[in-house]
Amino acid sequence: MASDIHAAASRRFPRNLPTTLTAVAHGTNAARDPRARYRCQVSNRFIRTKSGRFRRTTALCVNVGGGNFNYVFDMA
């Protein structure tokens, strides 16, 4: 699921991701299970370091069963 979020960001680069996304678990047992859908809140901010500026994207994802994951990545 994290790779799906990263791929969406790569396709939209240099534009930001939207503030809400839906990530879906892959697999044979995830077909109609509502716990396989994660609603994600996305924040995009620029970080300045000695080597330059880059965008840090944070996705906080939660499903209806209470499961969650955080995904943080940087892009130039």
C-alpha positions in Angstrom: 0.0 0.0 0.0 2.9 2.3 0.8 4.3 1.7 -2.7 0.9 2.7 -4.2 1.1 6.1 -2.3 4.7 6.6 -3.5 3.8 5.8 -7.1 0.9 8.3 -7.0 3.3 10.9 -5.7 5.8 10.1 -8.5 3.1 10.4 -11.2 2.0 13.8 -9.9 5.5 15.2 -9.3 6.3 18.2 -9.0 2.7 18.8 -7.8 1.6 17.8 -4.3 -0.6 14.8 -3.5 -4.2 15.6 -2.5 -4.8 16.0 1.2 -6.9 12.7 1.3 -6.2 9.4 -0.4 -7.6 5.9 -0.2 -5.1 3.0 0.0 -6.3 -0.6 -0.6 -4.7 -3.7 0.7 -3.7 -6.2 -2.0 -4.4 -9.9 -1.9 -7.0 -12.6 -2.4 -8.7 -12.2 1.0 -9.1 -8.4 0.7 -11.8 -8.5 -2.0 -14.9 -7.1 -0.1 -13.4 -6.7 3.4 -14.0 -3.1 4.6 -10.8 -3.4 6.7 -8.8 -3.6 3.4 -9.5 0.1 2.7 -7.4 2.7 4.4 -8.3 6.4 4.5 -5.2 8.5 4.5 -4.6 12.1 5.5 -1.6 13.5 3.6 0.6 16.5 4.4 3.2 17.9 2.1 5.8 20.4 3.4 9.2 21.6 2.2 12.3 21.0 4.3 15.4 23.1 3.9 18.8 21.5 4.6 22.4 22.3 3.8 22.2 20.2 0.6 19.0 22.0 -0.6 15.2 21.9 -0.4 13.1 18.8 -0.7 9.4 17.9 -0.1 8.6 15.6 2.8 5.2 13.8 2.4 3.5 12.2 5.3 0.5 9.9 4.9 -1.4 8.8 8.1 -3.7 6.0 7.1 -6.5 4.3 9.2 -9.1 1.6 8.4 -12.5 0.9 10.0 -11.1 -1.8 12.2 -8.7 0.5 13.9 -5.6 -0.6 12.0 -3.2 2.1 10.9 0.1 2.9 9.3 2.2 5.9 8.7 4.3 6.4 5.6 6.9 9.2 5.3 9.0 9.9 2.3 11.1 12.6 0.7 11.2 13.8 -2.9 13.6 16.3 -4.5 
